Amino acid sequence: MLAAGTLTMAEVVPAAVGAQTAATPAPISAPKPGLPARFPDKASFLPGELVYLDSGSQHPISLGAKAAVDTYLSKRMLDPAAAHYDLPDDGVREKFAKLVNADADDIAYVQSTTAAEQMVLRGLGLPHSSLNGSGGHIVTDTLHFFGSLPLYEEMQRHGVEVTWVEPKDGRILLSDLKKAIRKDTRLVSLSLVSTINGFEHDLRAVCDLAHANGALVYADIIHAAGCVPVDLKGSGVDFAACASYKWLMGDFGLGFIYGTKAARGQLTRTEYGYYGMSAFKPHVYPFDPPGEMIADYAYAGTAEGTFAHGTHAHTVIAQLDHSLDYILGVGVAAIQAHAQDLIGRLKRELPKLGYTLMTPPEATTPLVTCAYENAREKLGPKLAAAKIKMTVSGNRFRVTPSVFNDHTDIDRLLAAVGHA
């Protein structure tokens, strides 16, 4: 699946994006047992002929993550050899909390990023036609996840006033957000890192601006957690969410929702899940104590108590137990630095071939997007012939390298796409 080759990596993000590669591969600082001593790390993934440059769509599952799932499945098969295995349910939430600098009590499992975003909107009573005589006011931007654009158009159809901030030179300017946010704004909703072009908000500055006007902030962090540093506490963000199948090296069907205690206190309860309960005592089964209600129950004062529903995707929890150890072990800074060595070269070389960058030059995210009319039609056959996988849309293409990619992969990509 992954092409062979070698590549150096910087120990920190290069001072100049796309700095020249050193002659000798640089080690990751003090690698733990089982972790790679240097990037690219091809040994942790299934080898093959395919050059995979699409980790921003879905990250390949590592050999270690597969082994973790196999162990879980052995336990589910009642294999005596796996009898010792216990699903690390709380442990995985704690590892994710460490990764994004949050308290574990402020994090709950969720099916997807989209599900989390809608939980926040429902909890805020949006849409709500009687709120101050209108449906309320939301600020978002057009670099937000494209799947959320219809969501906010639906909010508009149901009476919510939505202000759309549009990018300038591939960036959402803080000055434009300042103009858009008002004293009656309920929510500012954005992607910390844009799936469209890799632009990254200054989340601390956005939160300061929103909070000064009494608004809450929701951040989609699916293109940030695991590949760029994320500090949820330090940013002051109220809510955040991400699925796990991209840079967390997990799979579909499980992610995380974050909400501070203060922000959760502003939500009306809309989720009534058994997994969110801290106490449950029925009064209807044999030998139950009598009670005035069918059951007495209470919800936990944590994010799980606010957002949890029923069972989680246990196979993904098992997988993330390995993948989060890997990410925390090698360090997000090293992952980011490795990607920037490759990304910097693409930012230099693709314009020389006549392609138009959509990604801001200063962005330090592992994503490069180019606008290119009829991209799928023009590039699809070339990439297939070269055995390269990346995101190619109708009028743009996106390259998202990860820890196993190297300059040999970039060589093959540049040769395959050729001149625009």
N, C-alpha and C positions, 0 to 999 in steps of 0.2 A: 504493500500500500504506500510506503514512503520510500522515496528515492534515496540511494546511498550517497554519501559524500562527507566532507569535513568542513568545518567552519569555526572561526574564532568567535568569542563573545567578549564584550566589555564587562567589567565588574560593576560598573555604574553606568547610568544613562550617559551616552557620549555628550560632551559639551557642545559639539556641533553635530546635528543630526546627519547621519551618513558619513561619519568620519571613516578614514581608511582602516581596513581590517588589519589587526596585528598579525605577525607571521606565525605566532604560536598560540594555540587555543588557551584562553584564560580560564582558570579553574573557578568554580563556585566556591565561595568562602566556606571552609570547614564542612564539607559535605558529610551528612549522616550516613550510616550504613544503608545500602540499598538505593541511595540517591546518586545521580550522575555527578561526576567530578568536573564536568565541563559541558557546555552546549556546542553543537547540537546534541540532543539526547535522542538518538535513534534506537538505542538498545531497549528502551522502555516501551516501544511501539512495534506493531507487526510490520516487518519489512515487506517491500513490494516495489513494483515498477512505477506506480502512480505517484506523481508529484502533487501532494495535497497542500493547497494554499487557501483552504476554506474553513479554517478553524473558527472563524467568526460566525459561520452558519451553524456548524455542529462540530465539536472537537472530537477527534478520534479517541476511542476508548483504549486506555493503556493496557499492557499485559498484566500489570499489577492490579488494576481495577477489575479486569475480568476474573483474575484469580480470587479477588475478594467476593465477587458475586458468586463464583462457583462454590466457595466455602459456605455462603449463606444458603444457596440452593441445596447443598448437601445436607445441611441441617433441616431444611424443609422436606427433604426426601427421607428423613429419619435415619440418615447414615450415622451409625454409632461413632465413626471417626470424627464427626463434626458435632458431637453432643456438647462439647465445651463452648460452642459458639453462642454468643449473646449479641443481638443486634444493638449497635451503639447509637440508639435513637437520640438521646440527649447529648452524647459525645459529639456527634456530627454537628448539631446546632452550636455547640460550644466552639468547635473548630472554625465554623463559618464566622461566628461572632469575633473570634480572635483575628481572622483574616481582614475583617472590615472595621475593626475597633468599635465593637458594640457590646452591650451586656446581653448574655444569652437569654435573659428573661424578656428582652425586647424583640426577640426573634421567634417566629413560628414557621412551620412548614406550610407551603402553599403549592397548589398544582402547577401554576405557571405565573409568569410576570403579569400577563393580561388579567388573570383571575385576581391577583393582588391589587392591581390598579382599580379594578371595579369594586373590590371590597372597600377601598378607601372612599370612593365616590358614594357608594351606598351609605356608608357610615356617616358621611357628611350630609346626608339627605339630599343628594344631587342626583337627578333634577328634583326640584321642589318648588312648585309654582307659587306657593304662598310666602316664600321667604322674602321679607322686606318688600312685598309687592311685586317681586320678580322671581326668576329662577335662580338667582345668584350670579356670581361672576368668577370665571376661571381664566387664567393666563396660561397659554402653552406656546410651543413654537413648532415650526414646520420641519425642524431637524429631529423632533421626537420620533419614536418608533412609528413606522408607517402604518402598523396595525392599530395604533391608537388614534390615528387621524379620523377614521369613521366614528370611533367612540365619542370624540368631542364634537363631531358634527351632529351625532345623535343627541348629545347634550343640548346643542343649539336648537334642534327640532323640538325639544321638550321644554323650552323656555329658559335655558341657561344662557347667559351672555358669555361668549368665549372670545377672547382677544388672541389673535394669532400673530406671534412675532416671527418675522421672516429673516433669514440670514443675509448678511452682507459679506461678500468675499468668503463665503463658507463658514462664517462665524455668527453666533447670536450675541449681539452686543449688550453688555450690561446696561448701557444708556437706553437702549430700546426697551429692555425689560422694565427699567425704572419708569418709563413713560406709560407702559401698559398696566403696571400694578397700581391699584387704587385702594382707598380705605375700605371699600366694600368687597374687595377681592377675597374669595374664600380659599382658593387653592392655586398654587403655581405648580404645574406639572411638566416635567421635562425628562429627557434621557441624559444622564450624567455624561456619557459618551455616546455620540450619535452613531447609530447603525448605518446611516446614510454615508457619512464622510469622515467619521472619527473625531469630529470637533468635541472638545471637552469643556464643559461649563466650569467656572470658578464657583463651586457649590457653596462655599462659605459666604461669598459675596452675594449670591442669589438669595440665600437664606436670610442674611442680615437685612437685605432690602425688603423681602417679603414680610418678615417678622415685624419690621418697623411699621408696616401698614396693616398688621393684624392678620396676615394671610399665612396659611400653612404651605409646606412644600413637600411634594412627592417626587422622588427620583427613581427612574428605571436605571438600575446599575448592571444590567446583564452584559454590557460591553465594557465594564470596568472591573468588577470583582474578579480577581485572579490574574489580571494582566496589567493593571495599573494600580498604584496605591489608592486605597479607599479608606477614609477616616470618617465614619458616620457620626461619631460623637463630636469630633472636632469641627465638622461641617455645620452642625446644628440642624441638619435635615430632620423633618418630622416623620416622614414615611419613606421607605425604599423597598425595592423588590427586585428579585432576579430569579430566573430559572437556572438550571445547573448544566445544561447540555452544551454550553459554549465554553467559556474560559475557565469554568470550575471543573471541566473534564468529567462531567457527570453524564446524565441522560435525560430523556424527556419524561415528563410527568411529575417532577418534584423540583421545588425551588424554595426560596425563603422570602418572607415578608418581615420588614422591620418597622416598628412604630415606637416612639418614645412613650413613656408613661403619661406625660402631659398631653401629648397629641392623641393618644388613645382615649383619654378622658373627654375629649371633645367629640367623640363618635357616638352615635346612637347605635345600640346593638342591633345588628342585622344577621349575625352568624350565631347559630345555636348548635354547635357541635359537641358531641360527647367527649371528644378528646380535649376540649377546652375546660372541662369541669374539674374542680378541685374537691368536690364532695358530691356524693350521690347515695341516697337511702330510700329505697322503694317501700311502699306500704300496701302492696297488692298481691304478693306472693306468699306461699305457705311459710309460716313462722316469722313473717315480717312484723315489726312493731306497728301498732296502729298510728295513724296520722291523719291530719285534716286534708292533706293533698295526696295525689297519686304517688308522688315521690318528692322528697326534699332534695334540693341540689343547690350548688353554688358554682360560679365560674371563677377560675383563677385570676388573680390580678396581674397577669403577665400577658405578653403578646399571644401566647397559646390560648389563654382564656378569652381573648378578644376575637381571634381569627380562626382557631383550629376547628376543623370539621370532624371527619372520621378518619379511617385508616390512611396511612401514607404509603408511598411506593417503597416497600422495604428493599427491593433489589437496588434502587438508586441510593438509598441510605448506606447500604453495604459498600457500594461502589465509591461513594463520596468519602467514606471513611479512609479509603486509600488515597483518593485523588487530592483531598484537602491536606493530608499529611505530606504529599508530594509537593504541592504548591507552597505550603508553609515551610517545608524543609529547604527547598532551593531558594525560596524568597521571591516575592513579587518584583523587587527591584532588579534581580538578575534576569527574570523572565522578560521584564520590560526592556532592559538594556540589550538583550539578545535580539528581540524583535526590532528595536530601533536601528541596529546595525543593518538589518535587511531592509527595513522600511526606508531608511535614509537613502539607500542606493536606488530604490524604486522611485523615490521622489526626485532624484536627480536624472535618472535615465529615461523614465517614461515621457517627460516633456520633450526630451531630445528626439524621441521617436514620433513626436507630433500629437501626443495625447494630452488632454486638458485635465489637470489635477482639480479635484473638488475638495481634497483634504488640505486644511491649512498647513503651511510648511512647518510651523512651530509645534504642531500636535505631536505628542509623545505616546500616542495610542497605537496598537498593532494593526493598523488598518490604513490602506491607501485606496481611494476611489478616484476613478477618472470618468468624466463625461465623454461618451462616444456614441454617436448616432448609429442606430441599428447594430449595437454591440453584439447581441446574441447571434444575429445572422452572420456578421462578419468574422467574429472570433470563435464561435462555437466549434466549427469544423477544425480550425487550426489547433485549438486546445485539445480536442479529442484525439487528433492525430499524434500530438506530442505527449499524450497521457498526463494531462495537467487538469486538476480540478480546482476551480475558484468560482466565485459568484459572478455570473454574467447576466445582466438584466437587459431590457429592451434597448436602453440608451445609456448604459453605464456598466462598468465592471469594477469589482472590488477584490483586493488581495489581502488576505489575513494570515500571515505566517505565525507559526508557534514554535515551541521548544525543539521540535525535531527537524525544522527546516534549516537550510544552509544556503550559501551563495551558489552552489551548484544548481539548486532549485531555481534561484533567481535567474541564473544564466539560461536555463531551459525556458523559463517564462518569457524573458525578453526576446530570445531567439524565435519563439513560437508566435508571439503577437506581431513582431516586426514593425515596420513603419505604418502609421495610421493611414 
